[in-house]
Each structure stands twice: as structure tokens, then as C-alpha cells.
């Protein structure tokens, strides 16, 4: 007697899907973290937007974190010269 091969993932409860993809999609998993609207992803997006804005102004922060962007902008404003240019 040959065991029938299942197209489902090992954690599937119904084991009745035509394909593995259909099985996984039926679970409604959200595998891409960029699709979530969490506070962390919004903060990340804001930092990247602010980094790009500073970069477009000629400022070259040492990183994309809020602290490094703010430091570069403050230094640029205080010296009148774009930081890292």
C-alpha cells in the first residue's frame, strides 16, 4: 500500500488542497513584513524618507537611524556646510 503524497504543508488541518501554494494561501499568512502597518515599520519608513531628504540636500549622514540623521542636519545647520560633503 502506497501512502498518498499530500500537497499540503505539514501543519494543514484539512489536507485537501490541490497544491502546496493553495494550502499556504488558505492560512492567510502575511510573510512580507513590509506589508504590515506596525509602528516599527512606519518609523522605519519615516527614517528612510528623512535620510533621503537630507541626502538630496547634500547632507551625508553616517547612517539611516534617527540619531545619525538629526546629528548630521544639526551639524550642517550650525556650520552652514552640508555634513559629509
C-alpha positions as CSV (number, residue, x, y, z in Angstrom):
1,X,0.0,0.0,0.0
2,X,1.5,3.3,-1.1
3,X,0.9,6.4,1.0
4,X,-0.7,9.2,-1.0
5,X,1.5,12.3,-1.2
6,X,-0.1,15.4,0.2
7,X,0.3,18.7,-1.5
8,X,-0.4,20.4,1.9
9,X,2.0,21.8,4.4
10,X,2.7,19.7,7.4
11,X,0.6,21.8,9.7
12,X,-2.5,21.8,7.4
13,X,-5.6,20.5,9.2
14,X,-7.7,19.6,6.2
15,X,-5.0,18.1,3.9
16,X,-7.4,18.6,0.9
17,X,-5.7,21.4,-1.1
18,X,-4.8,20.9,-4.8
19,X,-1.4,22.5,-4.4
20,X,1.0,23.5,-1.7
21,X,0.6,27.2,-2.6
22,X,-3.2,26.9,-2.3
23,X,-2.7,25.3,1.2
24,X,-0.4,28.1,2.4
25,X,-2.6,30.9,0.9
26,X,-5.6,29.4,2.7
27,X,-3.9,30.1,6.0
28,X,-3.9,33.9,5.3
29,X,-0.2,34.2,6.3
30,X,1.4,37.6,6.0
31,X,5.0,36.7,5.1
32,X,6.2,40.1,3.9
33,X,6.9,42.3,7.0
34,X,6.7,45.4,4.7
35,X,3.0,44.9,4.3
36,X,2.2,45.4,7.9
37,X,1.3,48.8,9.3
38,X,3.0,48.4,12.6
39,X,4.6,51.4,14.4
40,X,8.0,49.9,13.8
41,X,7.6,49.8,10.0
42,X,6.1,53.3,10.0
43,X,9.1,54.6,12.0
44,X,11.5,52.8,9.6
45,X,9.8,54.3,6.6
46,X,10.0,57.8,8.2
47,X,13.7,57.4,8.9
48,X,14.4,56.4,5.3
49,X,12.4,59.3,4.0
50,X,14.2,61.7,6.2
51,X,17.6,60.2,5.2
52,X,16.7,60.6,1.5
53,X,15.6,64.2,2.2
54,X,18.9,65.0,3.9
55,X,20.9,63.3,1.2
56,X,19.0,65.2,-1.5
57,X,20.1,68.4,0.3
58,X,23.8,67.4,0.1
59,X,24.0,66.1,3.7
60,X,25.6,62.7,4.1
61,X,24.6,61.2,7.5
62,X,26.8,58.4,8.8
63,X,23.7,56.1,8.9
64,X,19.9,55.9,8.4
65,X,19.0,56.0,12.1
66,X,17.1,59.0,13.5
67,X,20.0,60.0,15.8
68,X,22.6,60.0,12.9
69,X,20.3,61.9,10.6
70,X,19.5,64.5,13.2
71,X,23.1,64.9,14.1
72,X,24.1,65.5,10.5
73,X,21.3,68.0,10.0
74,X,22.2,69.9,13.2
75,X,25.9,70.0,12.3
76,X,25.0,71.2,8.8
77,X,22.8,74.0,10.2
78,X,25.4,75.0,12.8
79,X,28.3,75.2,10.3
80,X,26.5,76.3,7.2
81,X,28.2,73.5,5.3
82,X,26.5,70.2,4.3
83,X,27.7,67.5,6.6
84,X,29.9,64.9,4.9
85,X,30.0,66.8,1.6
